[in-house]
């Protein structure tokens, strides 16, 4: 459902991609957390995605990915 919503019209895509949940996580942060590559690619391809947003733990999607990579190795 999220992927189909992101593939729809551009204004709705921007609103959805940058909307934050109660923990401050965006769709991109959640996709990174769950290693959802197709969703990550879709969100990252949108030119208006705000990669600087932080969650309540002050993490961006990139820092979440870095922490996950550190845990893997």
Secondary structure, 3 states (H helix, E strand, C coil): CHHHHHCCCHHHHHHHHHCCCCCCCCHHHHHHHCCCHHHHHHHHHCCCCCCCCCCCCCCCHHHHHHHHHHHHC
